[in-house]
Amino acid sequence: MPRINIGLTDEQRQGVINLLNQDLADSYLLLVKTKKYHWDVVGPQFRSLHELWEEHYEKLTESIDAIAERVRTLGGYPVGSMEGFLQLATLKEHAGDVPSATGMVANLVQDHEQLIRNLRDHVNRSGDEFQDQGTADFLTGLMEEHEEIAWMLRSFIEGQPIEPNGTQPATETKTPVGV
């Protein structure tokens, strides 16, 4: 196979491949957790969460494939085993834990926000440290997808009333009798 000549050194490409493999591992762990919650959710929110998480794990599946293909584009090999995913992931498994529906949502918010922080760092490192603006742009798109998902999940559990103009209504303060 001819040597890759895309304007990046072997070291630059390997640095970016390492970042991408961590993102792949985190995404795969998040996919497994999202599917597990999709299967286990119960309660009045069952249908809405069951359907929402199906949308999310379908997006994650597409992202996982895109990350793996980006690794291959750069001449690397994507991690592809559960052992490898668990070694590289910054997210944590919660094996045997079946939280309430709201707890599931909160866990997924934390995981998406962790991924967002990691991706933000990887965008900067890809561009600044490794001079790979293509990967930086690719990771920016992934980060934006996770930001949208995190917003949707946070909105589910926040439950704060808002006015039609987008402001929060004033809360009544009651003065205790005799004060």
C-alpha positions in Angstrom: 0.0 0.0 0.0 1.4 3.4 -0.9 2.4 5.7 1.9 -0.4 8.2 2.9 0.5 11.7 1.7 -2.3 14.1 2.9 -0.2 16.9 4.4 0.0 15.4 7.9 2.9 13.6 9.4 2.6 10.1 10.7 2.7 11.5 14.2 0.0 14.0 13.5 -2.3 11.4 12.0 -1.6 9.0 14.9 -2.4 11.7 17.4 -5.8 12.4 15.8 -6.5 8.7 15.4 -5.9 8.3 19.2 -8.4 11.1 19.9 -11.0 9.6 17.5 -10.6 6.1 19.0 -11.4 7.6 22.4 -14.5 9.3 20.9 -15.5 6.0 19.3 -15.2 4.2 22.6 -17.2 6.8 24.5 -19.9 6.8 21.7 -20.1 3.0 21.8 -20.5 2.9 25.5 -23.2 5.6 25.3 -25.0 3.6 22.6 -25.1 0.5 24.8 -26.4 2.6 27.8 -29.0 4.3 25.6 -30.2 1.0 24.3 -30.4 -0.5 27.8 -32.4 2.4 29.0 -34.7 2.1 25.9 -35.4 -1.5 26.9 -35.8 -0.9 30.7 -37.7 2.4 31.0 -41.1 2.2 32.8 -43.6 4.6 34.0 -45.8 7.3 32.6 -43.0 8.6 30.4 -42.4 5.1 28.9 -43.6 5.8 25.3 -42.0 9.2 24.9 -38.6 8.1 26.3 -38.7 4.8 24.5 -39.2 6.6 21.2 -36.7 9.4 22.0 -34.0 7.0 22.9 -34.6 5.0 19.7 -33.9 8.2 17.8 -30.8 8.8 19.8 -29.3 5.4 19.5 -29.9 5.5 15.7 -28.0 8.8 15.6 -25.2 7.3 17.7 -25.0 4.3 15.4 -24.5 6.6 12.4 -21.9 8.7 14.4 -20.0 5.6 15.4 -19.7 4.4 11.8 -18.6 7.9 10.7 -15.9 8.0 13.5 -14.6 4.6 12.5 -14.5 5.6 8.9 -12.6 8.8 9.7 -10.0 6.7 11.5 -9.7 4.5 8.4 -9.5 7.6 6.2 -6.4 8.7 8.2 -4.8 5.3 7.8 -5.6 3.9 11.3 -7.7 1.1 12.6 -10.7 1.8 14.8 -11.0 0.1 18.2 -13.6 -2.6 17.8 -13.9 -4.7 20.9 -15.8 -4.2 24.1 -12.5 -4.6 26.0 -10.9 -1.9 23.9 -13.9 0.4 24.3 -13.9 0.0 28.1 -10.1 0.7 28.2 -10.4 3.9 26.2 -13.8 5.3 27.3 -14.0 8.2 29.7 -17.7 7.3 30.3 -18.5 4.8 33.0 -20.7 1.8 32.8 -23.4 1.4 35.4 -23.8 -2.3 35.2 -26.7 -3.7 37.1 -28.1 -0.2 37.9 -31.6 0.4 36.7 -32.6 3.9 37.8 -36.0 5.6 37.5 -36.9 7.1 34.2 -35.7 10.5 35.4 -32.5 9.0 36.7 -31.9 7.4 33.3 -32.4 10.8 31.7 -30.0 12.5 34.2 -27.4 9.8 33.6 -27.6 10.3 29.8 -27.4 14.1 30.2 -24.1 13.6 32.2 -22.7 11.3 29.6 -23.6 13.5 26.6 -22.1 16.5 28.5 -18.9 14.5 29.2 -18.7 13.7 25.5 -19.2 17.3 24.6 -16.4 18.4 26.9 -14.1 15.7 25.4 -15.1 16.6 21.8 -14.5 20.3 22.5 -10.9 19.4 23.7 -10.4 17.1 20.7 -11.6 19.8 18.2 -8.9 22.1 19.7 -6.2 19.5 19.8 -7.0 18.2 16.3 -6.6 21.7 14.8 -4.0 23.3 17.0 -1.7 20.4 18.1 -2.1 18.1 15.0 -3.0 20.7 12.3 -5.8 18.5 11.1 -8.6 21.0 10.4 -10.7 18.3 8.6 -10.9 16.2 11.7 -11.5 19.4 13.8 -14.5 20.2 11.6 -15.8 16.6 11.7 -15.6 16.6 15.5 -17.3 20.0 15.7 -20.3 18.4 13.9 -20.4 15.5 16.3 -20.2 17.9 19.3 -23.1 19.9 18.0 -25.2 16.7 17.7 -24.5 15.8 21.3 -25.3 19.4 22.4 -28.7 19.1 20.8 -29.4 15.7 22.4 -28.2 17.0 25.8 -30.5 20.0 25.5 -33.5 17.7 24.7 -32.7 15.5 27.7 -32.2 18.4 30.0 -35.5 19.9 28.8 -37.3 16.6 29.8 -36.2 16.8 33.4 -36.1 20.6 34.0 -39.8 21.1 33.9 -39.6 24.9 34.4 -42.7 26.8 33.2 -42.1 29.5 30.5 -44.2 32.2 29.0 -44.9 32.2 25.2 -42.2 34.9 24.8 -39.6 32.6 26.3 -39.3 34.2 29.7 -40.0 32.5 33.0 -43.1 33.7 34.8 -42.7 35.6 38.0 -43.1 33.5 41.1 -45.5 34.6 43.8 -43.9 35.3 47.1 -46.1 34.8 50.1 -45.5 36.7 53.3 -46.2 34.6 56.4 -49.1 35.9 58.5 -48.0 38.2 61.3 -44.8 39.4 59.7 
